[in-house]
Amino acid sequence: MRLPNTQKLLLGTLVVGLAVIIMYYTLAYFGRHPSTDDAYVQADTINVATQITGPVETIAVHDHEMVKQGQLLFTIAPAPFQIAVAKAQATVDAARAAALLAEQNGQRILRLVKLGQEARATGDQAQSQLDSARAELAADEALLAQTQLDLHHTQVVAPRAGIVTQFLLQPGNNVIANNTLFILVEQDHFWVDANYKETQVAHIKPGQPVKIVLDMFPKHVFHGLVDAVSSASGAVSSLLPPENASGNWVKVTQRFPVKIVIQNPDANFPLRAGATATATIDTTTRT
């Protein structure tokens, strides 16, 4: 049965109208729910270094191990530092004896000066010797404290709880003070750095809810909140920012980093710093 032309026209108009309505609401939805797959999981990391230079004596952990705050990681051979402490202690003991003798002598001479049995210059000299002995004692005590601190630093412990990463130390390795040896990745604070096109950031505000899907867990949805929107694009902080002064340039859509704090980490889906993700922000609501 063939439809009359008027019915065909009406049906065609309805189909076109329905398609326009669907397209409108689709565009409106994606306009208010900006999404990007240019997103990466981040975590607080600590570059672990020693305070002293020396050979590694023992290893107490291994790579990718979860450690607690204060847990022993490795030790540096303590013998040279123990010798330094012993020498510094002997020097302090001698300086204390010298300072005590200078004080006793100074008190005796000052009494004689008051009685007129010694010249004032002699008293001044005795006081100067006492001050010098006290200053030398203070310097020696400071050196002793430093050697004791160095000995304490032969035991390297975890500054925070986290997972040891890039741990390649072996007994006998010589470590140099203040040189990064490995990284400790903390596990109590993860966020996503998502890079949105400049055409998407108009409605993004702190506090808006976000759905996050990691490429490693495509069927699990993490939830987060927008923490901050960068006030500068990634190109601004690059080593070679674009130069458009010549007038011969191509317009490129810029991207702005958005920090998204993950709210519901799940032990069954462990987060890893650097993992790629897709983040979709609901700009229609705000917690």
Secondary structure in CASP SS format (residue, H / E / C, confidence):
PFRMAT SS
TARGET T0000
AUTHOR 0000-0000-0000
METHOD secondary structure of the structure
MODEL  1
M C 1.00
R C 1.00
L C 1.00
P C 1.00
N H 1.00
T H 1.00
Q H 1.00
K H 1.00
L H 1.00
L H 1.00
L H 1.00
G H 1.00
T H 1.00
L H 1.00
V H 1.00
V H 1.00
G H 1.00
L H 1.00
A H 1.00
V H 1.00
I H 1.00
I H 1.00
M H 1.00
Y H 1.00
Y H 1.00
T H 1.00
L H 1.00
A H 1.00
Y H 1.00
F H 1.00
G H 1.00
R H 1.00
H C 1.00
P C 1.00
S E 1.00
T E 1.00
D E 1.00
D E 1.00
A E 1.00
Y E 1.00
V E 1.00
Q E 1.00
A E 1.00
D E 1.00
T E 1.00
I E 1.00
N E 1.00
V E 1.00
A E 1.00
T C 1.00
Q C 1.00
I C 1.00
T C 1.00
G E 1.00
P E 1.00
V E 1.00
E E 1.00
T E 1.00
I E 1.00
A C 1.00
V C 1.00
H C 1.00
D C 1.00
H C 1.00
E C 1.00
M E 1.00
V E 1.00
K C 1.00
Q C 1.00
G C 1.00
Q C 1.00
L E 1.00
L E 1.00
F E 1.00
T E 1.00
I E 1.00
A C 1.00
P C 1.00
A H 1.00
P H 1.00
F H 1.00
Q H 1.00
I H 1.00
A H 1.00
V H 1.00
A H 1.00
K H 1.00
A H 1.00
Q H 1.00
A H 1.00
T H 1.00
V H 1.00
D H 1.00
A H 1.00
A H 1.00
R H 1.00
A H 1.00
A H 1.00
A H 1.00
L H 1.00
L H 1.00
A H 1.00
E H 1.00
Q H 1.00
N H 1.00
G H 1.00
Q H 1.00
R H 1.00
I H 1.00
L H 1.00
R H 1.00
L H 1.00
V H 1.00
K H 1.00
L C 1.00
G C 1.00
Q C 1.00
E C 1.00
A C 1.00
R H 1.00
A H 1.00
T H 1.00
G H 1.00
D H 1.00
Q H 1.00
A H 1.00
Q H 1.00
S H 1.00
Q H 1.00
L H 1.00
D H 1.00
S H 1.00
A H 1.00
R H 1.00
A H 1.00
E H 1.00
L H 1.00
A H 1.00
A H 1.00
D H 1.00
E H 1.00
A H 1.00
L H 1.00
L H 1.00
A H 1.00
Q H 1.00
T H 1.00
Q H 1.00
L H 1.00
D H 1.00
L H 1.00
H H 1.00
H C 1.00
T C 1.00
Q E 1.00
V E 1.00
V E 1.00
A C 1.00
P C 1.00
R C 1.00
A C 1.00
G E 1.00
I E 1.00
V E 1.00
T E 1.00
Q C 1.00
F C 1.00
L C 1.00
L C 1.00
Q C 1.00
P C 1.00
G C 1.00
N C 1.00
N E 1.00
V E 1.00
I C 1.00
A C 1.00
N C 1.00
N C 1.00
T E 1.00
L E 1.00
F E 1.00
I E 1.00
L E 1.00
V E 1.00
E E 1.00
Q E 1.00
D E 1.00
H E 1.00
F E 1.00
W E 1.00
V E 1.00
D E 1.00
A E 1.00
N E 1.00
Y E 1.00
K E 1.00
E C 1.00
T C 1.00
Q C 1.00
V C 1.00
A C 1.00
H C 1.00
I C 1.00
K C 1.00
P C 1.00
G C 1.00
Q C 1.00
P E 1.00
V E 1.00
K E 1.00
I E 1.00
V E 1.00
L E 1.00
D C 1.00
M C 1.00
F E 1.00
P E 1.00
K E 1.00
H E 1.00
V E 1.00
F E 1.00
H E 1.00
G E 1.00
L E 1.00
V E 1.00
D E 1.00
A E 1.00
V E 1.00
S C 1.00
S C 1.00
A C 1.00
S C 1.00
G C 1.00
A C 1.00
V C 1.00
S C 1.00
S C 1.00
L C 1.00
L C 1.00
P C 1.00
P C 1.00
E C 1.00
N C 1.00
A C 1.00
S C 1.00
G C 1.00
N C 1.00
W C 1.00
V C 1.00
K C 1.00
V C 1.00
T C 1.00
Q C 1.00
R E 1.00
F E 1.00
P E 1.00
V E 1.00
K E 1.00
I E 1.00
V E 1.00
I E 1.00
Q C 1.00
N C 1.00
P C 1.00
D E 1.00
A C 1.00
N C 1.00
F E 1.00
P C 1.00
L C 1.00
R C 1.00
A C 1.00
G C 1.00
A C 1.00
T E 1.00
A E 1.00
T E 1.00
A E 1.00
T E 1.00
I E 1.00
D C 1.00
T C 1.00
T C 1.00
T C 1.00
R C 1.00
T C 1.00
END
